[in-house]
Amino acid sequence: MESSMEERAAQYHREMSRFIVEEVEEGVAAPSKSEPGKLARLSPTQFKELGTDVYDELIRRRTPDQGLPFLPVRDHYHPKRNQARQKLATLSRPKFVDLVHDVNEELKRRFPHKIETHDSMSHRSSYDSLNISPVYSNHGGQPGYAQPGYAPRQPDYSQHRPPESPPASTGFHRHGHGHTHGHTQSIDAGYSAPRGMAKNDSYGSGGHASDQDHGGPAARVPSGDGRGVYSPAGESEKIKHEYEMRLAAMRKRVGQLESQLLDYRGDHPGNNAAEQVDNLERLNNVLSQKAERMENDLRILRDQLVSAKAEIPALRQENVQLKQERAMLIERERDLKTKLDEARAALRKLKTTSVFAMDHGDDIVPPPELANVGGVIRPSSVRMFQEAVEALLAAVRSRDVESELPAAQSAVAAACAGLRADVDGYDAAHAQSPDEWPLPANAETQLPGILHDLDGNLQQLAMAVDKHLGSLGVLPISLLEAAASHLATSVVDLVKLLKVCFDESQAAPRLRAANPRSLELSTDQIISGIQSMLLLVRSAVPDPNTLFSTLETVIASIRTTIAVCRDEFAALESASGSDPGTQINPGAFSPGAARSMLGGLEKGNLQLTDQLNDINEAQDAADDSDLDNEIVRELLSEMAFKQRLMSALSDVGKLTRTLIAWLE
C-alpha cells in the first residue's frame, strides 16, 4: 500500500501544486500556512485514501464538462468513504485549496526523495514561490512559519493573558470545547481532520483545525502598551486575523452540521436518499393496500353485525317456539312410553298362549289336553315362568345387562321353584288321598325324568348366563336363547303331563315354606349372592343400588348361617355318639374345623360389614338419599375397595363350600 502511494506521490504533488497556483491566479485567496505534520497521524492506508480522493476531486473540478456534481460512488469502497468523497464537492474553492495544500505538504513530508527527484528534473514550481510551506524554528524543534520582516517577541502577560494555543509539537490543535459525536467511528481517533473536512469523515476524527492556529505562536504577540492585544504588524495582518477568526467559527459550525448529517446517514449505511424514498414509497403502498383491505373487512363485518342485530328478535321468537315444541315433544314422548309399556304388558299376556292370561268364564272352555279334574299346575305359576323368560330375553339386550340379566335369571329360577312347589304340593296331597287327588297313569314313570330335565336345563341356563356375562358380549345371544328354549320345553312337558288347574281355589295346597334356619337354604343364598357380587365388582363402574342390596343379602345370609352353625355344632359336640338329628353329617364333623369355620365366617362378616359401612359413609358425604351419586361411584371404582371386597367374598365362599360338603 505504501509503495503504490509512493509511486504516485510525484504525480499528485505536481498536479496539486499546479492546481493551487491556478486557483490563486484566478483570485482565490492563497492557502494559509498549515502546520507541519498535521496529517502525520494518519496511517499509510488512510493517507492513501485521503490523497486519492482529494486528487480525484481535483480532476473532477478541472473537467466540469463531464457534468458530474460529485465523485461517483464506487462499490468496492466503504460507504463512509463514498460519503466523504461526495462531501468534497460541497467544499468551497478556498476551503478545497486549503485541503489540497495540506495533502500536498504531507506528500512532501512523507516522500521527500520522490518530490526532490521530481523537482530536480523539472524547473522550480511556481507553487514554491508562494512561500506557504511550513518551516522549523530553532526553539526546541517547535514548528513555525517564515514570515519576512517579523521576529517573535516575548509577550508581556502582566495585565492580560490571551488564550494560548496547544504546543505545536503535538502536530495538531483542538478547540477548547472538545466536541465529539458518538455516532461516527473514526479511523484514527488521535489525529485532527484536515482543513475543510469534518471530524467524522472516513479518514479520521478529532477537532477542526482552526484558522486562528495557522499563524502559530509567533503570529500572536502582545502589544507594547500591556493591554494584551496584537501589535500593529500591519493593518492587513489585523484584518486578516479577524477574518480568519470569523472564518474559523463558520467552518466550525459548518463542520458540526455536516457531522450531524453524516451521523444520520451513518445509521443507514449503503442507503442513499433516493433508495430510502423508494423504500418508504413501497412501504406506504403496502400499508395503504393493507389498510384498504382492513377497511373492506370492517365494512363487511359491520354489515353482518347490522344484519345479525336485525335477526335477533326473529331468532328469539323462534327459540321460544322451539322450546314450546320441545316441551310438547317431551310430554308426547312420555305418553308414548307409557303406551308402549302397556302394549308390551298386553303383548306378554298374549304371548303366554292366551289360555293362561285370560280370565276364563263360562263361555270359554280350556283345551282338554291342558286341564283335568283337580289339576296340578296353577295358571299363575305358568304366567310367572313365561314373564320371567321374556324378561330374561329382554335383559340380555338391555344396556345394563350386567345387573338386569342376573336378576332376570333369578326370576326364572323362582318361577321354576313355583312350578316345583305345585308338583310337590299335589304329590303330597295324592299320597294322603289318591282318590281325591288322582295322577295320570303314566305320571309316576315320566314325572321324575321331566323334573330331572327341568333341573338340568335350569342349571344350564344359569351357566349360559354366567358365560355371557363373562364374555363381555362376545358370545352370541342365541346361545342364551337356546338354553332358555330347552328350559321352556321341559316346562311344557311338565304342563302336558300334569295338566293345569285353571281354578286355583281347587288346586292342591302347597307345602309349607322351608325352614328359615335351613343351612342348605342359607348356604345357597350365600353362594348365589357371592356370584352376583363378583359379577358386579368386575364391571368398570358397578351399579351402587344393586351392589348395596346384594351385599346386604349376602351379609344377612352369612349371619343366619353363623347362628345356625353354632347350634348345630353345639348339638354335635354334646351328642357323644348318638344321632343328634342335625343338618350336618356327623361323620364329616370336626370340632377344630368347626371352630375355624365359625371364626372365618365371622371375620368375613366383619370385613363385608366394613365395606357396607364405607358405602353408607360415602352416601352421607354426598348428602344424597340415592346411592347412585358421584362419590359412591368413585368409591366403588377404586381398585383397593374392589380388591378388599373380592378377597372377603372369596374367603367366605371357600368356607361355605366346605360347609355344604358337611351337609351331604
Secondary structure, DSSP 8 states (H G I E B T S, - for coil): -HHHHHHHHHHHHHHHHHHHHHHHHTT--------TTTTTTS-HHHHHHHHHHHHHHHHHHH-GGG--SS----TTS-HHHHHHHHHGGGS-HHHHHHHHHHHHHHHHHH-HHHHHHHHHHS---TTGGG--S-EE-SSTT-EE---TT--------SS--------GGGS----TT----TTS--S-TTS---TTS-TTSTT--S----GGGTT-GGG--B-TTSSS-B--S-HHHHHHHHHHHHHHHHHHHHHHHHHHHHHHHHTSTT--HHHHHHHHHHHHHHHHHHHHHHHHHHHHHHHHHHHHHHHHHHHHHHHHHHHHHHHHHHHHHHHHHHHHHHHHHHHHHHHTTTTTTS---TT----GGGB-SS-SB-HHHHHHHHHHHHHHHHHTTSTTHHHHHHHHHHHHHHHHHHHHHHHHHHHHHHHH-TTTS---TTHHHHHHHHHHHHHHHHHHHHHHHHHHHHTTT-S-HHHHHHHHHHHHHHHHHHHHHH-B-S-GGGS--------TT-HHHHHHHHHHHHHHHHHHHHSSS--HHHHHHHHHHHHHHHHHHHHHHHHHHHHHHHHTTS----SS-GGG--HHHHHHHHHHHHHHHHHHHHHHHHHHHHHHHHT-SSS-SHHHHHHHH-HHHHHHHHHHHHHHHHHHHHHHHHH-
